[in-house]
Amino acid sequence: MANAVCVIGGGASGMMAAIAAARAGAEVTILEHNDRIGKKILMTGNGKCNFTNLHMQQSCYYGTHPEYAMQIIDQFNQTDTLHFFEDCGLLYKEKNGYCYPCSNQASSVLDVLRFTLKKHNIKVITQAQNCSIQKAPEGYRVFWQLAGFLEENHFDCVILACGGKAAFKTGSDGSGYLLAESLGHRMIPVVPALVQLKSRETYFKSLKGIRLDAILTLEIDGRREAKESGELQLTDYGISGIPVFQFSRMVSYALGRKQKVIVHIDCTNGLDKTEFEHFIRRKFIENPALSAEETMQGSLHKNLNHFFLKQAGIDPSSPLANNNAGKLSVLCSLIKDWQVPICQTKDFDSCQVCAGGVDTEQLDEHCQSVLHKGLFFAGELVDIDGICGGYNLQWAWSSGHVAGTSAACFHS
């Protein structure tokens, strides 16, 4: 007799879990508290949905036990994911390892998943509110509210794929953490990851909208902890962009521990300091009649030039002759090592994913709870998070597939 499997959560990991379970012979029901499934998928990759990456390794993942990520991904890897989506009818393209739908639309990924759910007769119940779970002598009783009425059903297995707190507007309200805790699971503190960083420095209002290639070094309590490069985006509150996102989880935890966080920004993108200073000095020597701001044209964005000149004590509107030439060294040092103190990250509604969640020490190699047989976990609810580049969706596909297949084959 086929197992009856309940998947709580209709996001990426939940849909994958449901399809994998159905393909393995289970009768599957998805409970989703939104009015439709897969809302968050539509936001991924700026709406283009970078759904996996060909370059997959453990260093791309974080968590208290990051090795758990590859233990699961090795069972359903990026190649399996591409074959899965091809089978579902998706055309994809690859660039530098990043995989996208050919349509450049995240909706294409969601559409083929919804079609596949329908193809396998998977029951989808939307607007299912206030889910709760009770262990039964055999399996689980699952309760939910629908249009104000209490509903319940018995299932052999339950898969919690409720998501985290990231992008609250899409329905990620953290309710899955409460469900996991209600069943005795230990939670690693949940913080925003892949998120923008805020500074108290008021000068950022004048730099809003500037983009530049830069090298960023993260300093926590005086120690250099991480280094990233790429396009930096300056905002009215601080800094953003992929290099910021990559180490933002570390910032979240450091600030939670009341540690001092500084981001060092090399605005020359790695140009040798001596060469850079020689370049700047030559510009001023060759243009003695021009104002300092005019002389700096062609070096950086004009608003950045103005900002750094002011910070170095150089009057942007006057020729260098009217300034202390020694201030050029200060100017070059500021541009090579702009130190930005960080006071906060942006909140859960701004982050792309959460760090923290269900402790993987309490899960086995099938994504099954070691506390309750027949209870499985998938996706962001688990204490695994990846860097930018399709890694978090690959975790969703892998953990969903492993959980779904294992639930379908479960025998108490």
Disulfide bonds with the S-S distance in Angstrom:
none
